[in-house]
Amino acid sequence: METNQKQAFKSLYQAIDKANEIGVNANITILDPAGHLKAFIRMDDAFLGSIDISMGKAKTAMLFRMNSEAVGEFLNPENKTYGMVNTSGGLVGFKGGVPVKSGNDIVAYIGVSGGSPDQDFEIATAGSLV
């Protein structure tokens, strides 16, 4: 299912509202189901270094159709998946990347970086239901 512009911006604005509510200046990335950039914002004063992290979280969620921290469980050294983190141009296995759903359908992926992993997850979750 293709992400339409209305869904992408609804997700983005919901995430921005949550970021403002909790006082985090975040980078927020929205990818369509195929992993192509649909929307992005670097909120005022968000860290420049977090741009790639937000994109990486969204991409990681897209590649495995699950939250980025769930992918992170596979990346733990005790799972003997050495090198997996370096596949697909790099995976980001901590909180802040989630599928965006409309009903039961995944219509996009959101990645957020700028706060703590828990704050990024809270912001991403706010943008994950359209």
Backbone torsions as a table, in degrees:
resi	resn	phi	psi	omega
1	MET	NA	130.1	-179.5
2	GLU	-78.9	137.3	175.6
3	THR	-76.1	125.8	176.3
4	ASN	-92.3	164.6	-176.5
5	GLN	-59.2	-39.7	-179.2
6	LYS	-62.1	-44.3	178.7
7	GLN	-63.9	-44.2	-178.1
8	ALA	-61.5	-45.6	-178.0
9	PHE	-73.8	-31.8	175.1
10	LYS	-62.1	-46.1	177.8
11	SER	-59.7	-47.0	-179.4
12	LEU	-60.7	-47.5	-177.8
13	TYR	-68.0	-35.8	176.5
14	GLN	-63.6	-40.3	178.5
15	ALA	-67.4	-42.4	178.0
16	ILE	-60.5	-44.4	179.0
17	ASP	-58.3	-43.8	179.8
18	LYS	-66.7	-42.1	178.3
19	ALA	-59.2	-44.6	177.3
20	ASN	-63.5	-40.3	-179.2
21	GLU	-61.3	-39.2	-177.5
22	ILE	-98.4	1.8	173.8
23	GLY	75.5	37.7	178.9
24	VAL	-116.6	128.3	172.8
25	ASN	-90.0	109.1	-170.4
26	ALA	-118.9	159.7	166.1
27	ASN	-98.4	131.0	-175.9
28	ILE	-128.3	123.5	-178.6
29	THR	-115.6	134.8	173.1
30	ILE	-118.9	122.7	175.2
31	LEU	-109.8	147.0	173.4
32	ASP	-75.7	173.4	-175.3
33	PRO	-59.6	-22.4	178.1
34	ALA	-89.1	-1.2	177.3
35	GLY	92.8	11.2	178.6
36	HIS	-89.6	143.1	-179.3
37	LEU	-61.2	126.8	178.3
38	LYS	-111.5	-36.6	178.9
39	ALA	-157.7	152.1	179.0
40	PHE	-155.2	144.4	169.3
41	ILE	-143.0	138.4	166.2
42	ARG	-105.8	105.8	180.0
43	MET	-62.7	155.3	179.5
44	ASP	-51.1	131.9	177.4
45	ASP	68.6	9.3	174.5
46	ALA	-67.5	147.4	-178.3
47	PHE	-63.1	133.5	176.4
48	LEU	-63.2	-35.9	-179.9
49	GLY	-67.2	-15.0	-179.2
50	SER	-88.3	-7.0	178.4
51	ILE	-60.1	-54.9	-179.4
52	ASP	-63.2	-33.4	179.6
53	ILE	-66.0	-43.8	179.2
54	SER	-62.9	-40.8	178.4
55	MET	-66.5	-39.8	178.9
56	GLY	-65.6	-37.6	177.9
57	LYS	-65.6	-44.5	178.3
58	ALA	-62.8	-42.9	-179.4
59	LYS	-64.8	-41.7	179.0
60	THR	-62.2	-44.4	177.5
61	ALA	-61.1	-40.3	-179.0
62	MET	-66.8	-44.1	-176.0
63	LEU	-62.7	-30.1	-176.8
64	PHE	-116.5	2.1	178.9
65	ARG	52.5	41.5	177.8
66	MET	-154.1	169.6	178.1
67	ASN	-58.8	145.7	-178.5
68	SER	-60.2	-35.2	179.7
69	GLU	-70.5	-26.4	174.8
70	ALA	-68.1	-38.2	174.1
71	VAL	-63.3	-37.8	179.2
72	GLY	-56.8	-30.5	177.4
73	GLU	-61.0	-36.0	178.2
74	PHE	-71.4	-22.5	-175.8
75	LEU	-85.5	-8.6	-179.7
76	ASN	-59.5	136.6	-178.2
77	PRO	-54.6	-33.8	-179.0
78	GLU	-65.7	-14.9	176.8
79	ASN	-85.4	-2.6	177.6
80	LYS	55.7	42.3	177.5
81	THR	-106.9	44.4	-176.8
82	TYR	-52.9	130.3	177.8
83	GLY	89.2	-13.8	-178.6
84	MET	-59.5	-34.6	-179.3
85	VAL	-60.9	-24.1	-178.5
86	ASN	-91.6	0.0	-180.0
87	THR	-78.7	162.8	174.9
88	SER	55.5	30.7	179.7
89	GLY	81.6	9.6	178.6
90	GLY	108.1	133.4	178.4
91	LEU	-111.1	147.8	177.3
92	VAL	-117.7	107.4	-170.4
93	GLY	-102.7	37.4	174.0
94	PHE	-130.4	171.9	-169.7
95	LYS	-56.4	143.2	173.0
96	GLY	130.8	-3.1	175.9
97	GLY	-119.3	122.4	-177.4
98	VAL	-142.8	153.1	172.0
99	PRO	-68.2	146.4	174.7
100	VAL	-103.3	126.2	-175.1
101	LYS	-116.7	145.9	168.4
102	SER	-121.6	105.7	-170.2
103	GLY	66.9	-126.6	177.6
104	ASN	-96.3	-2.0	-176.5
105	ASP	-92.4	135.1	171.5
106	ILE	-80.1	119.8	-178.0
107	VAL	-110.0	-11.1	-179.2
108	ALA	-170.9	-179.2	174.1
109	TYR	-135.7	141.9	179.4
110	ILE	-119.8	139.4	173.6
111	GLY	-128.1	135.2	-176.8
112	VAL	-130.8	136.5	174.3
113	SER	-148.2	138.4	178.8
114	GLY	157.4	-24.6	178.1
115	GLY	-116.1	-158.8	173.2
116	SER	-70.9	163.6	175.9
117	PRO	-55.0	-38.8	178.7
118	ASP	-66.1	-40.3	177.6
119	GLN	-66.5	-42.6	178.5
120	ASP	-60.1	-41.8	178.3
121	PHE	-63.2	-42.1	179.4
122	GLU	-61.9	-41.8	178.9
123	ILE	-67.7	-46.1	179.5
124	ALA	-61.8	-41.9	179.9
125	THR	-61.8	-38.9	178.1
126	ALA	-61.4	-32.1	179.9
127	GLY	-92.5	4.4	-170.9
128	SER	-92.1	-5.5	178.9
129	LEU	-119.7	115.8	-179.5
130	VAL	-119.0	NA	NA
